[in-house]
Amino acid sequence: MFRLDGRVALVSGASSPIGSAACDVLADAGAIVACAARNVAKAEAAAAAIVRRGGKAFALPLDLSSEKSIDETHRAAVARAGVVDILVHNAISQFPGHVERYSRADWEASMAVDATGYFQMTQLCLNDMIRKGGGNIITIASILGIVSFDKRLYPNRGGLDSFRPNYSYVKAGVAGFTRFIAASYADKNIRANCLSPGGVDTEETHPDEAPFAARTPMGRFAQPAEMKGPILFLASDASAYMTGQNLVVDGGYTIL
């Protein structure tokens, strides 16, 4: 039920902690994984670690702000492994700042990655999935697409200075787009779901674990590896009758 033998997975943002965890768990379940990221060195490291364990993976450069890069990455993945069965959207841009001082240029640069690039990669893989007769699209969203950013929980990174105005906008938007894809293409045997993590312990977020943990019933951040189970669930036949949903994995943060 949880095996992915012979399926091809493409993971964007594979250089990030959650992206790397996604690559690991999909490969461990038997998928051939294309680890795609702007940071090619980290993507290559993720792929190499999988291969050393006996899995199948390879790295590809991916700049979601570039139409050419997205097209080339998609074509390279298909040429090397076959049509993508599982697309995991994980990449997100980094443009922190206050809304009142956020430049239009930064906003548009963010949307080029987080909206337009996301759409283009979805479109390319979706067309392949339609022709093949099925597929699975998983988007890493966030609880901040469900509830508001609380600047009081980030004192060590300057509160509002630490956050990206585009983030909540995008994470709520991709959840809506996921529902649209799910409803529109269920008759093509294509599923689409989101995973919305709460606070995840990374080098960037670690300084603010204490205040965030105090607000979270389970009293801590998640480790990136704790996203592996939910990702595999969504990618596998274990969730075969599930589409258009937003799976929240947040230690109870959003129940308060």
N, C-alpha and C positions, 0 to 999 in steps of 0.2 A: 504493500500500500504506500509506503514511503520511499520506494526505490524510484530512481530516475534514469535507469540504465538506457543508454542510447539516445537520450534527449540532449539537445543542444541549448545551453543557457548563455545569454549575454548579460553581463552585469556592468552597468555604468557606475562611475565613482568607485571603482574597485580598489583604489588606493586608500580609501578611508577605512576606519575601524569596522563600521557596519558593512561596507562593501566587501572588505576582505573576508569577513565572517560569512557573508552570503556566498562568495566564491568557494570557500572551504566546505560548507555544508552541502552545497549542490554537487560539488565534485565527489565528496565522500559518499553521496547517495547514488553515484554512478553517472552523473551528467558530464558532458564535455563542456567546459566552461571557458568562455572568452572573457578575460579580465580586462576591461576597458577603462582607461583613465587618462586624464591630462598628465598626471605624474607617472610617466611610463616606467621609471625605475621602480616605484613601489608596486605598480601593476605586475611588473616582471618578477618581483620578489614574491608576490602572492601566488603567481602561477607556478613559479619554481618550487615553492613549498608544497604545493599540491602534487606536482610531478614526483617529488622526492618520496611522497607517501604512497605513490603508485596510482595516483589519479590522473585525469586528463584535463589539461588546462593550457592556455597560452595567453599572452598579453597583447593588447592592441592599444595604440594611441587614440584618444578620443577627446576632442575639444567641442563641447556641445554648443559653443557660440558660433561654430563654423559649419555652414551647410555642407561644404566640401568634406570636412573631416568626418561628419556624421555619415555621409554617404560612403566614404571610403572604409570606415570602420565596419559598417553593416556589410558591405560587399566582401571585405576581407574575412569576416566571421563566417559568412555563408560559404565562401570559397574554401575555407580551411576545414570547416566542421559540418556544414550543411545548414539547412533552413533553421532559424531560431525557433525553438519550441517554447522557451521560457525567457522572457525579458524582465530583468530586474532594474527598475529605475532607482538610482540612489544618489546620483550626482546633484550637487547644489552649489550655487555661486556664493562668494564671500564679499559682501559689500556692506560693512557695518556703518551705522550713523543714525542721527536723529531724523525723524520725518521732516521736521521743519527746515532742516538744512541739507536734506538729501538732494543731490543733483539729478536732473533729468537724465544726464549721461549715465550715471551709476544705475539708475532705475532701468534704463533701456538695456544696459549691459547685462544686468541681472535677468531681465525677461528674455534676452537672447538665449541664455542658457536654460533657465528654469521653466520657461513657457514654450518658446519657439523650438528650442533644441529638443526638449522633452516631446513636443508634438511630432517633430520630424522623425525621431527615432521610433516613436510609437507607430506612426504611419507606415514606415518602411517594413517593420516587423509584422504589423497587422496585415498588410497586403500578402506577405509570405504565408502567414498563418491561414488566411482565407483560402489561398490556393492549396495549401497542404491539407486543410480540413480540420484545423484546430490549433490551439495554442493557449498560452497563459501569460498574463501581464501582471507583474507585481510592482507596486510603487511604494517606496519608503516615504511615508508622509510624516506626521508628527502630531503629538497632542496639542501643539501650538497652532494646528489647523482646526482644533476643536474648542480649546479654551484660550484665554488671552495670555500673552507674555506678561510676567510679573517682575518688574525691574527690581523689586525688593529682594528677590532671590539671587541676585547677581552682584552683590556689593564689591566683591574682589576684582571685578572686571568693569567697574564704573557704572553699574546699573544699566541704564538705557544705552550708554556708549558701547556696551558689549554686544548689542543685538542688531539684527538686520531687518529693516522695515519690510523688505521683500519676503521674509521668511514665512510669516503667518499668512500673508496674501497667497503665496505660492502653495503652501501646504494645504490650505483649505481648497484652493483651486484644483489641485491634482486629485483630491478626493472626489470633487464633483465631476471632473473629467473621467475618472475611473468608473463612476456609476453610469455615465453616458456610454462608455465603451462596453461595459458589462450588459447593459440593457439592449444596446444596438446590435451586438454581435454574438449573443448567447446562441442564436439559431445557427451560427457558423461554428459552434463548438469551441468558442473562445471565451475564456474566463478572465476577469480583471478584478483585482482586489488591492487594497492598501494595507500596509502595516504602519501603525503609528506608535513609535516608541515614546516613552517619557524621557527622563534624564538618563543619559548614557555616559559612563565614565570614560573620558578621553583626555588627552593632554590639554586640550582647550578648555574643557568643562570642569576638570578636577578641582581647580581652586574654589569653586562654588558648590561643592558637594554638600557641605554641612548645612547651609540654609535651605537648599533644595530638599535634602533628605528630611529635614525637620518638617517639611510640608507634605511629605510622601508617607502614606501609611506603612509601607515596608521599610522605611527609614534609611534608604540608600539609593544611590544611582544603580542602574543596570550595568553589567559588564557587556561589551560588544558581543561576546560569545553567547549571551543569553537571547540574542535575536536569532540564533541559528535554528532553534526549534520552530518558532513561528514562521520563519521564511520557508523552511522545508515543508511545513504543513500546507502553506499556501501554494507552494510549487508542485506538490505531489497530488496523487489521487486520493489522499486522505481528506482533501477538501473538495472533492469532485462535484459536490452539489452546492458549492458556495461561490457566489459571484456578486460583485458590486458592493462588497462589505469593507469596512474599515476596522481591522483587528487592532485593538488598543492593548499595548503591553507596557504598562507605566507604573507598576508597583502600587497601584491604587490611587495615583495622583488625581485623576479626573472624577473619582467617586465622591470627593469631598465638596 
